[in-house]
Amino acid sequence: MTYNVNVIYEKDENGYYVYCPQLKGCQSQGDTFEEARDNIQEAIELYLETMPPDDVVELLGHEIITSTIEVALA
């Protein structure tokens, strides 16, 4: 079975930090966006391999939608 897993990337002067809010403690990093993406995919796969299938369905069976909002400050 295939799931869409949400990940959040944060860029700073050292590269990218990335984590999965659906999987507590599942995080990684990379010097480039692509490296961070590849690293978090591997981390997610390893994380999920240790879980019973029913737990995977419970954690990943719902969708998280994110968006950005423009905010103007006075």
All heavy atoms as TSV, in Angstrom:
chain	resi	resn	atom	element	x	y	z
A	1	MET	N	N	0.840	-1.173	0.000
A	1	MET	CA	C	0.000	0.000	0.000
A	1	MET	C	C	0.890	1.242	0.000
A	1	MET	O	O	1.965	1.243	0.581
A	1	MET	CB	C	-0.910	-0.012	1.220
A	1	MET	CG	C	-1.856	1.162	1.268
A	1	MET	SD	S	-3.277	0.863	2.312
A	1	MET	CE	C	-4.517	0.756	1.065
A	2	THR	N	N	0.411	2.289	-0.641
A	2	THR	CA	C	1.158	3.536	-0.749
A	2	THR	C	C	0.419	4.639	0.000
A	2	THR	O	O	-0.804	4.739	-0.086
A	2	THR	CB	C	1.310	3.937	-2.229
A	2	THR	OG1	O	1.965	2.876	-2.921
A	2	THR	CG2	C	2.120	5.195	-2.373
A	3	TYR	N	N	1.165	5.464	0.715
A	3	TYR	CA	C	0.592	6.581	1.459
A	3	TYR	C	C	1.308	7.864	1.077
A	3	TYR	O	O	2.506	7.855	0.768
A	3	TYR	CB	C	0.771	6.384	2.970
A	3	TYR	CG	C	-0.016	5.237	3.527
A	3	TYR	CD1	C	0.569	3.985	3.693
A	3	TYR	CD2	C	-1.344	5.397	3.899
A	3	TYR	CE1	C	-0.152	2.930	4.211
A	3	TYR	CE2	C	-2.072	4.343	4.413
A	3	TYR	CZ	C	-1.467	3.115	4.567
A	3	TYR	OH	O	-2.181	2.069	5.077
A	4	ASN	N	N	0.579	8.971	1.143
A	4	ASN	CA	C	1.207	10.280	1.063
A	4	ASN	C	C	1.557	10.686	2.482
A	4	ASN	O	O	0.701	10.681	3.364
A	4	ASN	CB	C	0.257	11.311	0.451
A	4	ASN	CG	C	0.045	11.080	-1.023
A	4	ASN	OD1	O	0.972	10.719	-1.737
A	4	ASN	ND2	N	-1.165	11.276	-1.485
A	5	VAL	N	N	2.809	11.026	2.704
A	5	VAL	CA	C	3.279	11.410	4.021
A	5	VAL	C	C	3.700	12.872	3.964
A	5	VAL	O	O	4.455	13.282	3.075
A	5	VAL	CB	C	4.472	10.521	4.464
A	5	VAL	CG1	C	4.942	10.916	5.845
A	5	VAL	CG2	C	4.079	9.054	4.436
A	6	ASN	N	N	3.200	13.665	4.890
A	6	ASN	CA	C	3.521	15.085	4.928
A	6	ASN	C	C	4.871	15.306	5.593
A	6	ASN	O	O	5.168	14.690	6.625
A	6	ASN	CB	C	2.444	15.840	5.705
A	6	ASN	CG	C	1.110	15.746	5.021
A	6	ASN	OD1	O	0.885	16.409	4.024
A	6	ASN	ND2	N	0.234	14.895	5.531
A	7	VAL	N	N	5.673	16.161	4.983
A	7	VAL	CA	C	6.954	16.539	5.569
A	7	VAL	C	C	7.076	18.056	5.529
A	7	VAL	O	O	6.522	18.719	4.644
A	7	VAL	CB	C	8.158	15.876	4.863
A	7	VAL	CG1	C	8.147	14.383	5.072
A	7	VAL	CG2	C	8.182	16.195	3.392
A	8	ILE	N	N	7.787	18.592	6.482
A	8	ILE	CA	C	8.009	20.029	6.576
A	8	ILE	C	C	9.506	20.285	6.498
A	8	ILE	O	O	10.291	19.663	7.211
A	8	ILE	CB	C	7.425	20.589	7.882
A	8	ILE	CG1	C	5.917	20.367	7.888
A	8	ILE	CG2	C	7.772	22.072	8.047
A	8	ILE	CD1	C	5.235	20.720	9.176
A	9	TYR	N	N	9.876	21.199	5.607
A	9	TYR	CA	C	11.269	21.570	5.404
A	9	TYR	C	C	11.507	22.947	6.009
A	9	TYR	O	O	10.698	23.856	5.820
A	9	TYR	CB	C	11.596	21.656	3.909
A	9	TYR	CG	C	11.495	20.353	3.173
A	9	TYR	CD1	C	10.278	19.899	2.686
A	9	TYR	CD2	C	12.630	19.579	2.950
A	9	TYR	CE1	C	10.185	18.701	1.996
A	9	TYR	CE2	C	12.543	18.375	2.259
A	9	TYR	CZ	C	11.314	17.952	1.790
A	9	TYR	OH	O	11.217	16.771	1.112
A	10	GLU	N	N	12.622	23.081	6.697
A	10	GLU	CA	C	13.051	24.376	7.215
A	10	GLU	C	C	14.460	24.631	6.707
A	10	GLU	O	O	15.354	23.815	6.916
A	10	GLU	CB	C	13.026	24.387	8.738
A	10	GLU	CG	C	11.626	24.224	9.313
A	10	GLU	CD	C	11.603	24.250	10.832
A	10	GLU	OE1	O	12.606	24.658	11.462
A	10	GLU	OE2	O	10.570	23.852	11.395
A	11	LYS	N	N	14.643	25.748	6.028
A	11	LYS	CA	C	15.954	26.093	5.470
A	11	LYS	C	C	16.654	27.064	6.406
A	11	LYS	O	O	16.047	27.994	6.920
A	11	LYS	CB	C	15.796	26.733	4.091
A	11	LYS	CG	C	17.126	27.027	3.412
A	11	LYS	CD	C	16.923	27.506	1.993
A	11	LYS	CE	C	18.163	27.823	1.237
A	11	LYS	NZ	N	19.438	27.680	1.823
A	12	ASP	N	N	17.941	26.820	6.617
A	12	ASP	CA	C	18.768	27.759	7.367
A	12	ASP	C	C	20.149	27.822	6.733
A	12	ASP	O	O	20.358	27.278	5.649
A	12	ASP	CB	C	18.829	27.388	8.854
A	12	ASP	CG	C	19.490	26.046	9.136
A	12	ASP	OD1	O	20.250	25.538	8.276
A	12	ASP	OD2	O	19.265	25.496	10.219
A	13	GLU	N	N	21.078	28.470	7.390
A	13	GLU	CA	C	22.413	28.655	6.812
A	13	GLU	C	C	23.192	27.353	6.652
A	13	GLU	O	O	24.186	27.293	5.921
A	13	GLU	CB	C	23.232	29.655	7.647
A	13	GLU	CG	C	23.548	29.206	9.056
A	13	GLU	CD	C	22.444	29.455	10.073
A	13	GLU	OE1	O	21.411	30.073	9.739
A	13	GLU	OE2	O	22.616	29.001	11.216
A	14	ASN	N	N	22.751	26.275	7.293
A	14	ASN	CA	C	23.446	24.989	7.219
A	14	ASN	C	C	22.821	24.012	6.229
A	14	ASN	O	O	23.313	22.911	6.069
A	14	ASN	CB	C	23.497	24.343	8.608
A	14	ASN	CG	C	24.260	25.191	9.586
A	14	ASN	OD1	O	25.343	25.667	9.291
A	14	ASN	ND2	N	23.692	25.412	10.759
A	15	GLY	N	N	21.709	24.376	5.618
A	15	GLY	CA	C	21.030	23.465	4.698
A	15	GLY	C	C	19.567	23.350	5.056
A	15	GLY	O	O	18.906	24.336	5.355
A	16	TYR	N	N	19.063	22.131	5.070
A	16	TYR	CA	C	17.640	21.885	5.304
A	16	TYR	C	C	17.448	20.897	6.445
A	16	TYR	O	O	18.106	19.869	6.514
A	16	TYR	CB	C	16.983	21.309	4.052
A	16	TYR	CG	C	16.900	22.297	2.923
A	16	TYR	CD1	C	17.965	22.467	2.057
A	16	TYR	CD2	C	15.759	23.063	2.735
A	16	TYR	CE1	C	17.901	23.381	1.019
A	16	TYR	CE2	C	15.686	23.984	1.703
A	16	TYR	CZ	C	16.756	24.129	0.853
A	16	TYR	OH	O	16.692	25.044	-0.166
A	17	TYR	N	N	16.527	21.236	7.317
A	17	TYR	CA	C	16.051	20.346	8.369
A	17	TYR	C	C	14.643	19.935	7.936
A	17	TYR	O	O	13.850	20.768	7.492
A	17	TYR	CB	C	16.017	21.083	9.709
A	17	TYR	CG	C	15.195	20.400	10.769
A	17	TYR	CD1	C	15.636	19.214	11.354
A	17	TYR	CD2	C	13.987	20.927	11.188
A	17	TYR	CE1	C	14.877	18.574	12.323
A	17	TYR	CE2	C	13.221	20.293	12.160
A	17	TYR	CZ	C	13.680	19.125	12.721
A	17	TYR	OH	O	12.929	18.486	13.677
A	18	VAL	N	N	14.315	18.663	8.038
A	18	VAL	CA	C	13.018	18.176	7.572
A	18	VAL	C	C	12.469	17.174	8.577
A	18	VAL	O	O	13.208	16.394	9.165
A	18	VAL	CB	C	13.129	17.579	6.147
A	18	VAL	CG1	C	14.086	16.425	6.107
A	18	VAL	CG2	C	11.793	17.177	5.592
A	19	TYR	N	N	11.148	17.259	8.789
A	19	TYR	CA	C	10.513	16.320	9.716
A	19	TYR	C	C	9.113	15.978	9.258
A	19	TYR	O	O	8.518	16.671	8.430
A	19	TYR	CB	C	10.502	16.870	11.142
A	19	TYR	CG	C	9.688	18.136	11.324
A	19	TYR	CD1	C	8.386	18.081	11.786
A	19	TYR	CD2	C	10.232	19.386	11.048
A	19	TYR	CE1	C	7.642	19.229	11.960
A	19	TYR	CE2	C	9.507	20.542	11.216
A	19	TYR	CZ	C	8.205	20.459	11.679
A	19	TYR	OH	O	7.471	21.603	11.846
A	20	CYS	N	N	8.605	14.905	9.815
A	20	CYS	CA	C	7.273	14.404	9.477
A	20	CYS	C	C	6.374	14.565	10.706
A	20	CYS	O	O	6.564	13.855	11.695
A	20	CYS	CB	C	7.370	12.932	9.081
A	20	CYS	SG	S	5.759	12.206	8.746
A	21	PRO	N	N	5.404	15.484	10.663
A	21	PRO	CA	C	4.556	15.696	11.838
A	21	PRO	C	C	3.682	14.499	12.192
A	21	PRO	O	O	3.263	14.358	13.340
A	21	PRO	CB	C	3.707	16.915	11.459
A	21	PRO	CG	C	3.768	17.006	9.984
A	21	PRO	CD	C	5.070	16.375	9.565
A	22	GLN	N	N	3.410	13.627	11.255
A	22	GLN	CA	C	2.577	12.450	11.523
A	22	GLN	C	C	3.338	11.361	12.272
A	22	GLN	O	O	2.720	10.488	12.885
A	22	GLN	CB	C	2.049	11.874	10.212
A	22	GLN	CG	C	1.068	12.786	9.499
A	22	GLN	CD	C	0.928	12.392	8.052
A	22	GLN	OE1	O	1.858	12.541	7.276
A	22	GLN	NE2	N	-0.234	11.870	7.702
A	23	LEU	N	N	4.670	11.394	12.205
A	23	LEU	CA	C	5.505	10.353	12.819
A	23	LEU	C	C	6.435	10.997	13.830
A	23	LEU	O	O	7.509	11.499	13.491
A	23	LEU	CB	C	6.303	9.613	11.735
A	23	LEU	CG	C	5.475	9.011	10.601
A	23	LEU	CD1	C	6.392	8.429	9.535
A	23	LEU	CD2	C	4.508	7.966	11.125
A	24	LYS	N	N	6.023	10.994	15.064
A	24	LYS	CA	C	6.748	11.673	16.131
A	24	LYS	C	C	8.219	11.250	16.172
A	24	LYS	O	O	8.529	10.059	16.222
A	24	LYS	CB	C	6.080	11.376	17.468
A	24	LYS	CG	C	6.623	12.183	18.598
A	24	LYS	CD	C	5.828	11.959	19.858
A	24	LYS	CE	C	6.316	12.899	20.926
A	24	LYS	NZ	N	5.246	13.434	21.714
A	25	GLY	N	N	9.106	12.234	16.096
A	25	GLY	CA	C	10.534	11.977	16.165
A	25	GLY	C	C	11.183	11.623	14.847
A	25	GLY	O	O	12.384	11.427	14.788
A	26	CYS	N	N	10.412	11.532	13.773
A	26	CYS	CA	C	10.970	11.176	12.467
A	26	CYS	C	C	11.456	12.459	11.789
A	26	CYS	O	O	10.657	13.302	11.376
A	26	CYS	CB	C	9.920	10.477	11.618
A	26	CYS	SG	S	10.596	9.804	10.089
A	27	GLN	N	N	12.770	12.597	11.710
A	27	GLN	CA	C	13.366	13.813	11.189
A	27	GLN	C	C	14.690	13.510	10.510
A	27	GLN	O	O	15.269	12.455	10.706
A	27	GLN	CB	C	13.568	14.809	12.316
A	27	GLN	CG	C	14.410	14.256	13.449
A	27	GLN	CD	C	14.339	15.119	14.688
A	27	GLN	OE1	O	13.955	16.273	14.619
A	27	GLN	NE2	N	14.711	14.571	15.819
A	28	SER	N	N	15.154	14.449	9.709
A	28	SER	CA	C	16.434	14.289	9.034
A	28	SER	C	C	16.928	15.666	8.596
A	28	SER	O	O	16.349	16.692	8.976
A	28	SER	CB	C	16.306	13.344	7.833
A	28	SER	OG	O	17.593	12.953	7.387
A	29	GLN	N	N	17.962	15.668	7.790
A	29	GLN	CA	C	18.533	16.915	7.303
A	29	GLN	C	C	19.302	16.652	6.029
A	29	GLN	O	O	19.503	15.507	5.631
A	29	GLN	CB	C	19.455	17.529	8.345
A	29	GLN	CG	C	20.666	16.652	8.651
A	29	GLN	CD	C	21.523	17.226	9.755
A	29	GLN	OE1	O	21.045	17.975	10.595
A	29	GLN	NE2	N	22.783	16.872	9.769
A	30	GLY	N	N	19.740	17.717	5.385
A	30	GLY	CA	C	20.558	17.588	4.186
A	30	GLY	C	C	21.119	18.933	3.792
A	30	GLY	O	O	20.560	19.979	4.133
A	31	ASP	N	N	22.222	18.902	3.071
A	31	ASP	CA	C	22.830	20.145	2.597
A	31	ASP	C	C	21.981	20.804	1.518
A	31	ASP	O	O	21.970	22.028	1.390
A	31	ASP	CB	C	24.234	19.881	2.047
A	31	ASP	CG	C	25.214	19.457	3.130
A	31	ASP	OD1	O	25.015	19.852	4.310
A	31	ASP	OD2	O	26.171	18.733	2.809
A	32	THR	N	N	21.268	20.006	0.720
A	32	THR	CA	C	20.392	20.519	-0.326
A	32	THR	C	C	18.980	20.017	-0.079
A	32	THR	O	O	18.763	19.066	0.683
A	32	THR	CB	C	20.844	20.033	-1.728
A	32	THR	OG1	O	20.699	18.608	-1.780
A	32	THR	CG2	C	22.294	20.427	-2.017
A	33	PHE	N	N	18.025	20.638	-0.751
A	33	PHE	CA	C	16.632	20.206	-0.638
A	33	PHE	C	C	16.493	18.747	-1.064
A	33	PHE	O	O	15.838	17.952	-0.390
A	33	PHE	CB	C	15.742	21.117	-1.502
A	33	PHE	CG	C	14.289	20.787	-1.401
A	33	PHE	CD1	C	13.503	21.362	-0.415
A	33	PHE	CD2	C	13.695	19.905	-2.302
A	33	PHE	CE1	C	12.145	21.061	-0.319
A	33	PHE	CE2	C	12.341	19.603	-2.211
A	33	PHE	CZ	C	11.573	20.179	-1.215
A	34	GLU	N	N	17.132	18.401	-2.177
A	34	GLU	CA	C	17.043	17.040	-2.700
A	34	GLU	C	C	17.629	16.024	-1.732
A	34	GLU	O	O	17.068	14.943	-1.524
A	34	GLU	CB	C	17.732	16.934	-4.056
A	34	GLU	CG	C	17.042	17.703	-5.167
A	34	GLU	CD	C	17.288	19.222	-5.126
A	34	GLU	OE1	O	18.213	19.686	-4.413
A	34	GLU	OE2	O	16.541	19.944	-5.809
A	35	GLU	N	N	18.765	16.361	-1.132
A	35	GLU	CA	C	19.390	15.455	-0.162
A	35	GLU	C	C	18.489	15.291	1.061
A	35	GLU	O	O	18.302	14.170	1.562
A	35	GLU	CB	C	20.762	15.987	0.257
A	35	GLU	CG	C	21.479	15.078	1.228
A	35	GLU	CD	C	22.837	15.630	1.658
A	35	GLU	OE1	O	23.105	16.835	1.491
A	35	GLU	OE2	O	23.626	14.829	2.179
A	36	ALA	N	N	17.911	16.393	1.540
A	36	ALA	CA	C	17.004	16.318	2.685
A	36	ALA	C	C	15.782	15.469	2.350
A	36	ALA	O	O	15.337	14.663	3.160
A	36	ALA	CB	C	16.587	17.721	3.112
A	37	ARG	N	N	15.231	15.632	1.136
A	37	ARG	CA	C	14.068	14.849	0.699
A	37	ARG	C	C	14.406	13.361	0.668
A	37	ARG	O	O	13.650	12.529	1.154
A	37	ARG	CB	C	13.610	15.315	-0.681
A	37	ARG	CG	C	12.369	14.580	-1.172
A	37	ARG	CD	C	12.094	14.806	-2.639
A	37	ARG	NE	N	13.250	14.339	-3.412
A	37	ARG	CZ	C	13.791	15.017	-4.428
A	37	ARG	NH1	N	13.314	16.172	-4.794
A	37	ARG	NH2	N	14.826	14.526	-5.073
A	38	ASP	N	N	15.557	13.020	0.093
A	38	ASP	CA	C	15.962	11.613	0.032
A	38	ASP	C	C	16.188	11.045	1.428
A	38	ASP	O	O	15.792	9.907	1.718
A	38	ASP	CB	C	17.232	11.460	-0.806
A	38	ASP	CG	C	17.012	11.767	-2.277
A	38	ASP	OD1	O	15.845	11.819	-2.723
A	38	ASP	OD2	O	18.025	11.961	-2.983
A	39	ASN	N	N	16.800	11.841	2.302
A	39	ASN	CA	C	17.088	11.374	3.661
A	39	ASN	C	C	15.815	11.157	4.470
A	39	ASN	O	O	15.702	10.180	5.207
A	39	ASN	CB	C	18.020	12.353	4.372
A	39	ASN	CG	C	19.419	12.337	3.800
A	39	ASN	OD1	O	19.807	11.424	3.078
A	39	ASN	ND2	N	20.192	13.375	4.093
A	40	ILE	N	N	14.826	12.078	4.328
A	40	ILE	CA	C	13.596	11.900	5.106
A	40	ILE	C	C	12.789	10.733	4.545
A	40	ILE	O	O	12.136	10.014	5.303
A	40	ILE	CB	C	12.755	13.195	5.192
A	40	ILE	CG1	C	11.680	13.080	6.277
A	40	ILE	CG2	C	12.116	13.555	3.863
A	40	ILE	CD1	C	12.162	12.914	7.671
A	41	GLN	N	N	12.841	10.509	3.258
A	41	GLN	CA	C	12.123	9.354	2.705
A	41	GLN	C	C	12.688	8.062	3.295
A	41	GLN	O	O	11.929	7.174	3.693
A	41	GLN	CB	C	12.219	9.327	1.187
A	41	GLN	CG	C	11.452	8.153	0.610
A	41	GLN	CD	C	11.193	8.256	-0.874
A	41	GLN	OE1	O	11.505	9.260	-1.499
A	41	GLN	NE2	N	10.625	7.222	-1.434
A	42	GLU	N	N	14.001	7.962	3.358
A	42	GLU	CA	C	14.616	6.774	3.956
A	42	GLU	C	C	14.245	6.653	5.434
A	42	GLU	O	O	13.920	5.570	5.921
A	42	GLU	CB	C	16.137	6.827	3.795
A	42	GLU	CG	C	16.832	5.622	4.374
A	42	GLU	CD	C	18.353	5.666	4.221
A	42	GLU	OE1	O	18.895	6.700	3.792
A	42	GLU	OE2	O	18.981	4.652	4.549
A	43	ALA	N	N	14.275	7.782	6.155
A	43	ALA	CA	C	13.929	7.761	7.581
A	43	ALA	C	C	12.480	7.317	7.784
A	43	ALA	O	O	12.189	6.530	8.689
A	43	ALA	CB	C	14.154	9.142	8.191
A	44	ILE	N	N	11.578	7.803	6.948
A	44	ILE	CA	C	10.166	7.418	7.056
A	44	ILE	C	C	9.999	5.931	6.787
A	44	ILE	O	O	9.286	5.230	7.523
A	44	ILE	CB	C	9.302	8.258	6.090
A	44	ILE	CG1	C	9.227	9.700	6.579
A	44	ILE	CG2	C	7.903	7.654	5.950
A	44	ILE	CD1	C	8.662	10.667	5.551
A	45	GLU	N	N	10.636	5.430	5.748
A	45	GLU	CA	C	10.522	4.007	5.424
A	45	GLU	C	C	11.037	3.138	6.562
A	45	GLU	O	O	10.399	2.145	6.937
A	45	GLU	CB	C	11.256	3.712	4.120
A	45	GLU	CG	C	10.544	4.302	2.910
A	45	GLU	CD	C	11.367	4.275	1.633
A	45	GLU	OE1	O	12.552	3.878	1.671
A	45	GLU	OE2	O	10.808	4.658	0.580
A	46	LEU	N	N	12.170	3.507	7.142
A	46	LEU	CA	C	12.714	2.746	8.268
A	46	LEU	C	C	11.800	2.836	9.483
A	46	LEU	O	O	11.584	1.848	10.192
A	46	LEU	CB	C	14.117	3.242	8.609
A	46	LEU	CG	C	15.191	2.945	7.563
A	46	LEU	CD1	C	16.482	3.687	7.886
A	46	LEU	CD2	C	15.434	1.445	7.445
A	47	TYR	N	N	11.263	4.008	9.741
A	47	TYR	CA	C	10.343	4.223	10.863
A	47	TYR	C	C	9.130	3.310	10.721
A	47	TYR	O	O	8.728	2.625	11.663
A	47	TYR	CB	C	9.920	5.688	10.859
A	47	TYR	CG	C	9.134	6.168	12.052
A	47	TYR	CD1	C	9.724	6.977	13.019
A	47	TYR	CD2	C	7.784	5.864	12.206
A	47	TYR	CE1	C	9.002	7.462	14.095
A	47	TYR	CE2	C	7.055	6.332	13.286
A	47	TYR	CZ	C	7.670	7.136	14.225
A	47	TYR	OH	O	6.953	7.608	15.299
A	48	LEU	N	N	8.542	3.296	9.520
A	48	LEU	CA	C	7.322	2.525	9.298
A	48	LEU	C	C	7.562	1.016	9.307
A	48	LEU	O	O	6.663	0.251	9.661
A	48	LEU	CB	C	6.657	2.954	7.990
A	48	LEU	CG	C	6.140	4.388	7.965
A	48	LEU	CD1	C	5.605	4.733	6.589
A	48	LEU	CD2	C	5.091	4.628	9.040
A	49	GLU	N	N	8.758	0.584	8.932
A	49	GLU	CA	C	9.080	-0.852	8.944
A	49	GLU	C	C	8.976	-1.450	10.335
A	49	GLU	O	O	8.742	-2.649	10.482
A	49	GLU	CB	C	10.493	-1.087	8.405
A	49	GLU	CG	C	10.606	-1.017	6.915
A	49	GLU	CD	C	12.028	-1.263	6.433
A	49	GLU	OE1	O	12.907	-1.640	7.245
A	49	GLU	OE2	O	12.260	-1.068	5.231
A	50	THR	N	N	9.152	-0.630	11.359
A	50	THR	CA	C	9.143	-1.131	12.735
A	50	THR	C	C	7.748	-1.172	13.335
A	50	THR	O	O	7.577	-1.642	14.451
A	50	THR	CB	C	10.037	-0.254	13.635
A	50	THR	OG1	O	9.446	1.050	13.758
A	50	THR	CG2	C	11.439	-0.135	13.078
A	51	MET	N	N	6.748	-0.691	12.596
A	51	MET	CA	C	5.394	-0.569	13.138
A	51	MET	C	C	4.469	-1.670	12.624
A	51	MET	O	O	4.588	-2.083	11.474
A	51	MET	CB	C	4.798	0.785	12.755
A	51	MET	CG	C	5.574	1.962	13.290
A	51	MET	SD	S	4.803	3.505	12.788
A	51	MET	CE	C	3.325	3.416	13.770
A	52	PRO	N	N	3.514	-2.083	13.451
A	52	PRO	CA	C	2.485	-2.996	12.971
A	52	PRO	C	C	1.641	-2.304	11.898
A	52	PRO	O	O	1.395	-1.090	11.980
A	52	PRO	CB	C	1.637	-3.284	14.216
A	52	PRO	CG	C	2.466	-2.866	15.379
A	52	PRO	CD	C	3.382	-1.797	14.882
A	53	PRO	N	N	1.182	-3.033	10.887
A	53	PRO	CA	C	0.412	-2.434	9.789
A	53	PRO	C	C	-0.807	-1.626	10.242
A	53	PRO	O	O	-1.102	-0.585	9.661
A	53	PRO	CB	C	-0.006	-3.638	8.952
A	53	PRO	CG	C	1.037	-4.673	9.240
A	53	PRO	CD	C	1.438	-4.458	10.661
A	54	ASP	N	N	-1.501	-2.063	11.267
A	54	ASP	CA	C	-2.672	-1.318	11.747
A	54	ASP	C	C	-2.289	0.058	12.286
A	54	ASP	O	O	-3.032	1.027	12.128
A	54	ASP	CB	C	-3.421	-2.101	12.818
A	54	ASP	CG	C	-4.153	-3.312	12.261
A	54	ASP	OD1	O	-4.344	-3.368	11.026
A	54	ASP	OD2	O	-4.520	-4.194	13.051
A	55	ASP	N	N	-1.125	0.143	12.922
A	55	ASP	CA	C	-0.650	1.436	13.430
A	55	ASP	C	C	-0.282	2.376	12.285
A	55	ASP	O	O	-0.508	3.576	12.368
A	55	ASP	CB	C	0.548	1.250	14.355
A	55	ASP	CG	C	0.178	0.590	15.673
A	55	ASP	OD1	O	-1.042	0.441	15.945
A	55	ASP	OD2	O	1.094	0.219	16.422
A	56	VAL	N	N	0.275	1.822	11.219
A	56	VAL	CA	C	0.622	2.633	10.050
A	56	VAL	C	C	-0.641	3.243	9.462
A	56	VAL	O	O	-0.693	4.447	9.174
A	56	VAL	CB	C	1.375	1.798	8.989
A	56	VAL	CG1	C	1.557	2.598	7.715
A	56	VAL	CG2	C	2.718	1.324	9.527
A	57	VAL	N	N	-1.679	2.442	9.308
A	57	VAL	CA	C	-2.940	2.927	8.755
A	57	VAL	C	C	-3.511	4.034	9.648
A	57	VAL	O	O	-3.984	5.057	9.153
A	57	VAL	CB	C	-3.960	1.774	8.597
A	57	VAL	CG1	C	-5.337	2.305	8.248
A	57	VAL	CG2	C	-3.476	0.787	7.553
A	58	GLU	N	N	-3.443	3.851	10.946
A	58	GLU	CA	C	-3.979	4.849	11.871
A	58	GLU	C	C	-3.214	6.175	11.760
A	58	GLU	O	O	-3.819	7.240	11.743
A	58	GLU	CB	C	-3.909	4.336	13.305
A	58	GLU	CG	C	-4.535	5.282	14.304
A	58	GLU	CD	C	-4.512	4.715	15.716
A	58	GLU	OE1	O	-4.565	3.490	15.869
A	58	GLU	OE2	O	-4.431	5.525	16.647
A	59	LEU	N	N	-1.897	6.113	11.662
A	59	LEU	CA	C	-1.098	7.338	11.593
A	59	LEU	C	C	-1.176	8.033	10.244
A	59	LEU	O	O	-1.169	9.256	10.167
A	59	LEU	CB	C	0.373	7.022	11.897
A	59	LEU	CG	C	0.718	6.732	13.339
A	59	LEU	CD1	C	2.171	6.289	13.449
A	59	LEU	CD2	C	0.468	7.952	14.201
A	60	LEU	N	N	-1.228	7.257	9.173
A	60	LEU	CA	C	-1.157	7.842	7.842
A	60	LEU	C	C	-2.482	7.816	7.095
A	60	LEU	O	O	-2.532	8.205	5.934
A	60	LEU	CB	C	-0.088	7.118	7.020
A	60	LEU	CG	C	1.314	7.140	7.603
A	60	LEU	CD1	C	2.273	6.385	6.697
A	60	LEU	CD2	C	1.789	8.551	7.845
A	61	GLY	N	N	-3.537	7.393	7.740
A	61	GLY	CA	C	-4.818	7.253	7.082
A	61	GLY	C	C	-5.599	8.545	6.917
A	61	GLY	O	O	-6.706	8.533	6.420
A	62	HIS	N	N	-5.018	9.671	7.319
A	62	HIS	CA	C	-5.689	10.955	7.130
A	62	HIS	C	C	-4.725	11.937	6.477
A	62	HIS	O	O	-3.512	11.802	6.579
A	62	HIS	CB	C	-6.200	11.505	8.459
A	62	HIS	CG	C	-5.117	11.865	9.416
A	62	HIS	ND1	N	-4.437	10.942	10.175
A	62	HIS	CD2	C	-4.554	13.059	9.717
A	62	HIS	CE1	C	-3.521	11.553	10.904
A	62	HIS	NE2	N	-3.580	12.827	10.645
A	63	GLU	N	N	-5.297	12.908	5.809
A	63	GLU	CA	C	-4.488	13.870	5.064
A	63	GLU	C	C	-4.334	15.159	5.862
A	63	GLU	O	O	-5.274	15.634	6.488
A	63	GLU	CB	C	-5.171	14.176	3.731
A	63	GLU	CG	C	-4.401	15.112	2.848
A	63	GLU	CD	C	-5.093	15.348	1.511
A	63	GLU	OE1	O	-6.277	15.017	1.387
A	63	GLU	OE2	O	-4.433	15.863	0.616
A	64	ILE	N	N	-3.130	15.726	5.833
A	64	ILE	CA	C	-2.859	17.022	6.411
A	64	ILE	C	C	-2.642	17.976	5.250
A	64	ILE	O	O	-1.857	17.703	4.340
A	64	ILE	CB	C	-1.592	16.988	7.300
A	64	ILE	CG1	C	-1.807	16.063	8.488
A	64	ILE	CG2	C	-1.236	18.399	7.759
A	64	ILE	CD1	C	-0.577	15.862	9.338
A	65	ILE	N	N	-3.353	19.092	5.263
A	65	ILE	CA	C	-3.215	20.080	4.200
A	65	ILE	C	C	-2.556	21.317	4.781
A	65	ILE	O	O	-2.981	21.819	5.829
A	65	ILE	CB	C	-4.596	20.437	3.598
A	65	ILE	CG1	C	-5.229	19.173	3.008
A	65	ILE	CG2	C	-4.461	21.547	2.569
A	65	ILE	CD1	C	-6.648	19.341	2.585
A	66	THR	N	N	-1.524	21.800	4.115
A	66	THR	CA	C	-0.846	22.998	4.577
A	66	THR	C	C	-0.941	24.082	3.500
A	66	THR	O	O	-1.138	23.795	2.326
A	66	THR	CB	C	0.636	22.729	4.896
A	66	THR	OG1	O	1.286	22.308	3.716
A	66	THR	CG2	C	0.777	21.683	5.979
A	67	SER	N	N	-0.783	25.300	3.941
A	67	SER	CA	C	-0.848	26.437	3.050
A	67	SER	C	C	-0.019	27.559	3.653
A	67	SER	O	O	0.297	27.543	4.839
A	67	SER	CB	C	-2.307	26.875	2.907
A	67	SER	OG	O	-2.401	28.031	2.105
A	68	THR	N	N	0.311	28.517	2.838
A	68	THR	CA	C	0.961	29.718	3.352
A	68	THR	C	C	-0.031	30.864	3.268
A	68	THR	O	O	-0.898	30.900	2.390
A	68	THR	CB	C	2.229	30.075	2.566
A	68	THR	OG1	O	1.890	30.253	1.197
A	68	THR	CG2	C	3.269	28.980	2.685
A	69	ILE	N	N	0.079	31.776	4.181
A	69	ILE	CA	C	-0.800	32.943	4.243
A	69	ILE	C	C	0.069	34.184	4.310
A	69	ILE	O	O	1.008	34.244	5.113
A	69	ILE	CB	C	-1.743	32.873	5.466
A	69	ILE	CG1	C	-2.633	31.638	5.365
A	69	ILE	CG2	C	-2.565	34.141	5.603
A	69	ILE	CD1	C	-3.459	31.378	6.592
A	70	GLU	N	N	-0.232	35.155	3.496
A	70	GLU	CA	C	0.489	36.420	3.512
A	70	GLU	C	C	-0.086	37.292	4.617
A	70	GLU	O	O	-1.297	37.470	4.714
A	70	GLU	CB	C	0.348	37.123	2.164
A	70	GLU	CG	C	1.161	38.387	2.066
A	70	GLU	CD	C	1.092	39.000	0.689
A	70	GLU	OE1	O	1.102	38.245	-0.310
A	70	GLU	OE2	O	1.011	40.225	0.623
A	71	VAL	N	N	0.796	37.793	5.469
A	71	VAL	CA	C	0.366	38.628	6.593
A	71	VAL	C	C	1.067	39.967	6.479
A	71	VAL	O	O	2.287	40.025	6.336
A	71	VAL	CB	C	0.719	37.952	7.945
A	71	VAL	CG1	C	0.338	38.840	9.100
A	71	VAL	CG2	C	0.040	36.603	8.057
A	72	ALA	N	N	0.303	41.044	6.550
A	72	ALA	CA	C	0.870	42.397	6.488
A	72	ALA	C	C	0.924	42.959	7.898
A	72	ALA	O	O	-0.059	42.909	8.647
A	72	ALA	CB	C	0.024	43.288	5.599
A	73	LEU	N	N	2.071	43.470	8.270
A	73	LEU	CA	C	2.236	44.089	9.578
A	73	LEU	C	C	2.351	45.595	9.408
A	73	LEU	O	O	2.957	46.087	8.472
A	73	LEU	CB	C	3.487	43.545	10.276
A	73	LEU	CG	C	3.507	42.046	10.529
A	73	LEU	CD1	C	4.821	41.628	11.146
A	73	LEU	CD2	C	2.355	41.638	11.425
A	74	ALA	N	N	1.761	46.306	10.339
A	74	ALA	CA	C	1.783	47.777	10.262
A	74	ALA	C	C	3.128	48.329	10.679
A	74	ALA	O	O	3.902	47.793	11.359
A	74	ALA	CB	C	0.689	48.364	11.158
